[in-house]
Amino acid sequence: MDEDNLNIEIRKFLKKVGISSQRIIETTLTSKFQNGEIQIDDEIELEMKLSINNFQENHLVKEIIKIK
């Protein structure tokens, strides 16, 4: 296996995930804040699931962010 190519392919995937995820989170939270559904000091629970479908592998990342 070409490790350099694997690294490049993984980085391309992670870049796509990161950019689209950030956009969705920012858009959603900005809208909810403007509508009064969330306020300063609220804590928002985020969860990201990574699945490698070919091998039934899953990885869950959870984080709480605070609105300031």
Secondary structure, 3 states (H helix, E strand, C coil): CCHHHHHHHHHHHHHHHHHHHHHHHHHHHHHHHHCCCCCCCCEEEEEEEEEEHHHCEEEEEEEEEECC
